[in-house]
Amino acid sequence: MRAEYNHNLMIALLYNYGIYWEFYEKQPNNIYSGYYYYEAGDDKNDGIVIRYSNGYEKKTSYHKVSSADNALLAVINK
């Protein structure tokens, strides 16, 4: 699932595994699987922290939510 609203690039997505921007996992249903919304240009970077296998950590503007409905509502209501 991916929905994009291009007023400051708002995205709602379901991440399971693979490669998507900062996300990268080889196995399905790993630690980052779930629903998110993302807001480009969010200088706060107050979303999740992605930790890579080499020890690198990246603060992101991805915010985990409990359902697809909540991800879409977050995008619509911004």
N, C-alpha and C positions, 0 to 999 in steps of 0.2 A: 504494500500500500504506500503510495506517495501522492500527496496533493500539494500543489504549490500555489501560493497567492503572491503575485509579483508587485506588491506595494511594499517596498523595503524587503522583498524576498522572505516571505513567511512560508514555512514548510511543515507539514504534518507527515509523519512516516511511521511505518512498522519496520523495525530492523530485526532481522532474524540472524543472519550471518553473511559474511562476504566482505565486500569493500563498499563503503559509502562515506565519502569525505573523511572525517577523522576516524571512523569506525573501521576496524579490520579484524575479522575473526574467521578462522578456517572451519570451525565446528558450529553446527546449528544449536540453538538453545543454550548459548553460553551466557556470560555475565551481563552483556548489554542487550540481549534480546528484549524487545518490547516496543511500546509506543512512545513517540517523542514529538515535541514541536521544537522548531528552531526559528530564531529571528536573526537575520543577517544584520550586521552593524551594531549588535548588542555589545557595547564596550565593557559592560560589567563582567561578562564571562561568568555568570553566576549559576550556570547549569552544572551538568555532571563533569567529573574529571575522568578522562580516559587514560588508563595506565597501559603502557605498551610492554611487551616482553623484554625489551632492552633496558627497562627502568625509567624511560622517559614518561613524563606526565604532561597532559595538555588540558587546561581549563577550556571548557566549551560553552556555547550558548544553546546546547541541547538540553531540554527539560523533559524528564521522564514523567509520563502520565499513565493512568491505569487502563485506558481504553482508547479505541479509535475515535469514539465520539468526543472524548475529552481533548484529544490531540486536535481534531478539527475545530472544536469550539474555541480552543486557545488561539488558533490561527484566525478564525473569523472575528473574534472579539478583540483582537489587538488593533 
